[in-house]
Amino acid sequence: MNEQKNLLEVKNLKQYFDVPNGILKSLKLKAVDDVSFTIKEGETLGLVGESGCGKTTVGRSILQLYKPTAGEVWFDGQLIKSKKSISDFRKQAQMVFQDPYSSLDPRMTVSDIIGEPLDVHKLYSNKKERAEKIKYLMDLVGLSSEHATRYAHEFSGGQRQRIGIARALAVDPKFIICDEPVSALDVSIQAQVVNMFEDLQKKLGLTYLFIAHDLLVVKHISTRIAVMYLGKLIEIGPANDLYHNPIHPYTISLLSAVPVPDPNIARANKRIHLEGDVPSPLHMPSGCPFRTRCPKATEKCAESMPELKEVQPGRLVACHNL
Amino acid sequence: MKKKTASMPKKNPLSLQLDISKFEKANDEEKFLQQRMRESTTFFKDGMRRLAKNKLAMTCLIIVVFIVLIAIFVPMIYPYSYEQQLGVTAGQSVDSSYNNLKPFEYGETELKRMEEGESIFPHIFGTDSHGRDYAIRVIYGTRISLIVGFFASIIVLIIGAIYGAISGYYGGKVDLIMMRIVDIIYSLPDLLMIILLATVLKQTLTPVIEGTGLEKLGVGMISIFIVFALLYWVGMARLIRGQILTIKQQDYVLNARSIGAKGGHIIRRHMLPNCISVLIISTALQIPSAIFTESYLSFLGLGVNMPMPSLGSLAAEARSGIFTYSYRLIIPAVTIFLIVLSLNLLGDGLRDAFDPKLKK
């Protein structure tokens, strides 16, 4: 494992948005605040956190869909900053979107949707080659190539997500950001799609950043898991360790909320209820963002934001009270 | 299939035993027959199907097509031309018997020729005060009005769509400045502007177009087109900008950006196709309004050059003989009415058929 090189390195990524507040005044919305992590080649990093904590923004900032306020993204030993590096990067990193209904253009046929990345990067020499590539991609994700002339609205959610995945695979990428790819699907379809992600990873040697809020799905697919809260990364570690032995108070309460499909165990488990609401990202609490709801909060937590520290090999946690 | 059944032992017709031949595996050909692939409907086909169901819109479409066909083909085969003064023959004095003929009346020389057994094409709507066949003038005027309506709408569509798309797509300061320009143009009193422009352009353009093909068209026509190009695109630009702003928020645009598509590609492949229904509808509704504008400008004497007729200028001429020859006013007026009404109703039908929000 250690021999594998880092495919993606995110260093101190910050993404602030201006929110107008009165005339000529604006507040900073710190969607992503000082996030750093690395992803090794061939692994899957699961990114979890509640709604609005900035998971999706992390994915989009990495792909430079938003211009990051600060911080660096390194991919395959290259800094992604100049126009040239961004356009090269987009040939190797792709994104699968959350909502398979709105992320596909309703006026395009399936073959045009899948073929669009090929058109943009001019990856074929003639029409026949393009059609063959599209057929290959549709086979790869388990779609019948007879459906190439249909429109996206004629398909079910799972099939649409497969179209989205085929589109992401069209440029033969190394790295795919999966932005909650299964949360819009129902459970039986979720399993199919998640398994397909795993098969494709084995077959094509892909690396994933898998964003989700369903912890069970993330645990199933990820090598490592990163937990976010209010734009900050608070814990990161190998999937099994983190799942069975969470350290950060937020991760502990998050995992206690995972439903267990066994009533006896479920009754025995005590769910940790957090007090209060998530603070507004416009008015962040001082110090640790979690201190307003943390059962272990002390005065120190209000003063400074804890750094990510290695508490066990490969496990980084940001908390003062360990 | 048949071969196999023949090899089966013959069955007693009264036996209740199952017929085994019915349980054989289907071969590929039979499987293929079972496949029911629904024809994939395109957006356009779907809209046309809905339009075809709308009886009012279809009637209007037929009327419009009928008028267009008449305007295109009848002047080609008609025995008189719109500028030919029937009483005037070279080297002879003007035969005033041709002026102001009532419908289906003939001039003196024509009557003479008819007595000799020649058949003469009747003047269906009579002639005007200069002895020109009125029917062909109305038909030719319709042609001019339709051309103005059609091309003016195309100009409005092209300028408005490009301007609106750029403003909506780039947003921010670009949008702010471009939309303020639109607001300024919007707040100009258009009739005043048209009269001013037409007068100024008449002075400046006349020497420029002399001797070219444009001369026949007349300065008035050209200034009408220029007026449309300068003033009337703003409504279209606003409409398209609004559409683009909505589409810009859609996930599929973000998706296209994530694969590395550039601005031009996104506008062409995603944004314009997704607001095509709005484009079709508003262009369809723009045509009658352009025809209307042309008509009242011609009525005010700012339109086409004499002797070329347009429906508006025909109506204006008819004012002088409004009590004696009232049909000369009624005929072009009814034609304008028919064209504008049916195009408007057709536009409404198109909106019902193509607007996805009104989908039934």
Interface residues (C-beta under 8 A of the other chain):
Chain A: R60 L63 L65 S87 R90 K91 Q94 M95 F97 Q98 D99 S102 S103 L104 D105 P106 R107 M108 T109 E116 P117 V120 H121 E146 T149 R150 Y151 E154 G164 R167 A170 V171
Chain B: M37 S40 T42 F43 Q250 D251 Y252 L254 N255 A256 R257 S258 I259 G260 A261 K262 H265 R269 H270 P273 N274 I276
